[in-house]
Amino acid sequence: MRHPPLYVVELPTVSGLAGPLLFVDRATGAAVGEVVEVVAPDGTLRPGQVLEIDGERAVIEVFTGTRGLDLASTVVRLSGEPARLGVGTGLLGRILDGSGRPVDGGPPPMPETFADVHGAPINPAARLHPTEFIETGVSAIDGLNTLLRGQKLPIFSGFGLPSDELAARIAIDARVPGEDEGFAVVFAAMGITHRQAAFYRRVFSESGRMHRTTVFLNLADDAGIERLLTPRLALTAAEHLAFERDLHVLVILTDMTNYCEALREVATAREEVPGRRGYPGYMYTDLASVYERAGRLTGKVGSLTQLVIVSMPDDDITHPIPDLSGYITEGQIVLSRDLHRRGIDPPIDVLPSLSRLMNAGIGKGRTRDDHRQVADQLYAAYARGRDLRRMVAIIGEAGLGEIDRSYLAFADLFEQRFVSHSTRRSIDETLDTAWGLFDLLPAAELKKLSPDLVAVRGAADR
């Protein structure tokens, strides 16, 4: 992040400290969002930002924390400028920390320009409806919960489930069919451990795709307040690539639960009245300010798509963080602890999962003309197989008829062969895998497939 070298006003009237916050009286001229430098008693400089103005009192968030500061000798210097990030294609191939500083051993990136990290409001009338497919290489997403360019789609996970592995896998394997050179990934991790950071570094460096990836890593032992900055830096970098350099950019944010915990920490330090489960009442608005930066714009070639990892405390999908994320975004991918225990990887539970924009981006000319019917048949057959599992627990498998046993076998093989796979699949390979599973069912049970399509597909198989 850029911190302007020229500071125009000094404020020596520090009146209070609370957690990562510093309170300044007689802060005439300060503006919300303005970058500041905090001069510690030992002369060191700490970056910060004006969080709130109340009359002549300013609340400053100090990105590296307030430890070591005192009221008598701490000085705040105002810059008169908002927080900015140097953006450009020079960020591709780089690994940065949560404040935008290089941590890969390379020199500082050469910026093409500087952009406000809070972005600019998008006129809703300028938005284009997402209609183009992004191939993630994961069958349960591509086949049944298709991701489109410009969409925002959360992945709801439980603690201990392999969301890290799934996020890294999608970052490496995702493609825009036919436009691979025009595709980039911006990956931002918030509040992660050193082990997780080492995992991401290794996976990206070994993938051969690092040249089209920018990585931001905010560690758990970094200042918590930095977590609120990290996704905004990532989105600022992505917006330049998408709307100024005409790239199709996939932004992956993990984990928004850590982000919201930092938001609650700041709200507590400000002694705000808490909302649900102690989170601030404005958390919905704050999350929307992050999620709504995805989209496609009239007159622009590029697009910005978001995949957001949200860990659900106690696997509770009604917890405020996944609940509010679900309201703002356009669907959900749900990871299942039961599937994970049974070795299904990735453990995506397709029944509660949903992509609300899927229909606009599949079919002839986009994916394949049989895509919608195949997805409907997969859902119907798998749902019946899951229901039969519960019945088997009561009456035993011997009490089922032949057709019911075929649905039971279908559900097992659907999880093992369709949902679970370790290598990247194209959309054609995904749909062909589905057709192979349909052979387990009698032709009369394929009610979601048109007879003509079944006849054509059968002839093609022969």
WOGIHU-V549229 format. One line per field, one symbol per residue. ss: DSSP state (2 for helix, 1 for strand, 0 for the rest). A space follows every 10 residues. Layout:
BEGIN
ss = ???
END
This chain:
BEGIN
ss = 0100000011 1001111100 1111000000 0001111110 0000111111 1111001111 1100000000 0000111111 1101111022 2000111000 0100000000 0011110000 0002221100 0011100022 2200001100 0111111100 0022222222 2220100002 2211111111 1102222222 2222222002 2211111110 0002222222 2222222222 2220000111 1111022222 2222222220 0001022201 0022222222 2000111000 0011111111 1122200002 2222222200 1111102222 2000000111 1111100222 2000000000 2222222222 2222222222 2222202220 0222222222 2222222220 0000002222 2222222200 0022200000 2222222222 20
END
